[in-house]
Each structure stands twice: as C-alpha cells, then as structure tokens.
C-alpha cells in the first residue's frame, strides 16, 4: 500500500448515492473544519475541526472521527458500479476541504489513481500554495462565490472576499473544470443586481460556463441549538420559486448556463 493511504483526516459524515455536488451518482465525504462562519450554514457541526457533541431530538451524538485515506476509500469503492454507469464519483465537502491540506489531496489522489471521478465543494479561502496541491487530482472544482462586495461578505461570513476572488482567477486558469455556485440568501444577496455582479465576475474568468444558484433553506437550523449556538437567520423565509427563476434568467442573460440547485 502506498504510504499516502495511511494519512489521517477528520470527517463527520459520508453520504452515498447523492445526485448533487458533481456529475452522476456520488459519494460525498464531509470534512471537519472551516475558515468561514456563514450565517446560513446547514452543517454548523462542520465548522470546528475539534470533535464535538451535538444534541438533536433529545439524543446526543459525537460529531467527528479520525480516519485514514484507505478507510475512506474502502467506503467509496463500494459504489464504483454506480459511478461507472452515471459518470459519478467522489466529492469532498464540509466544512472546507482546504482546511485539511494533507488528507484531502491524498484522498483525491487515491480516487483518481483508482479511476474514480473527483469533485470538491470549496470556498477557495486559502493560500494559493495550498490550493495547488488539490488541482492535479480534481476533475471539478465547485467554488462558492457568495458576494462581490467584500464588506457585506465579511458581515455574513466573518471573512472578506479579496483572497477568494483572486483565487477564483487562478483556479479558472488551472483547474480542469470550474463551476461557480452561489447560495441565494435573503437579506444578503437575493437580488437581481447582486446575482448579476457575481455572474459577470464568473463570466470574466474566461473558462467558466456554468453557474449554479442554490436557494436558502432552513435544513440544519436545529443543529445550532444542539451545539449550544444561536441561529442568527431566524425568521428569514426561503426565496420564492418566482424569485429563483428571475435570478436564473439573470445568470443566463450574462452568457452562462444557469442552474437552480447543485
């Protein structure tokens, strides 16, 4: 066995038979740790790298476990037949995969060397030297661009966006395929003007042809109380179907192939 197969990382879930977050039927590995604290995050248990306790419906469970690349690949390989038939594969999510720069690239490498398609959902918030480690083993980079205005980005995520936008330009030049994804959050970016700004930036990257807009939902909001935290978007309604269709038209009008959902 190659030595890199023994590299350890920290995950909190593995989801099989997903049809989101990349082409075909996929296995999604959710990693612990994230640099952002988005107010709408549906996986707040992913944000801290440390292993935690979370209480839901009166039951307390441990969130987070340490695994090797080999252990994860044993799970991923179970569904190879579905990947082969559908063009699917492995997707890394979280959390932020860039926060585990030894384990995550090794896991992508293991998948690629096994002939499995790879994708990664990521904010792109890391030093370029870190991101470069992932690209040789990545078929699709699903990159969140949440807002063009850095001040508003920081207000809702705790981090400014200059590094993210700069990295997007580099990823566009070096990744095999880059898809821009934007969560549509009322009070944050759910207007035609704000979505148009993101679409125009995506188009300016030169190699991007797709942009996915993901409607805000409340799934996962109960996890905040289970972690002893406050959910700060209480009372915010998900965007209507009509608004999402209007925003989709905005994306398409900027020369991109828009899609609602991931």
Secondary structure, 3 states (H helix, E strand, C coil): CCHHHHCEEEEEEEEEEECCCCCCCEEEEEECCCCCCCCCCCCHHHCCCCCEEEEECCEEEEECEEEEHHHHHHHHHHHHHHHHHHCCEEEEECCCHHHCCCHHHHHHHHHHHCCCEEEEEECCCCCHHHHHHHHCCCCEEEEECCCCCHHHHHHHHCCCCHHHHHHHHHHHHHCCCEEEEEEECCCCCCCHHHHHHHHHHHHHCCCCCEEEEEECCCCCCHHHHHCCCCCCCCCCCCCCHHHHHHHHHHHHHCCCEEEECC
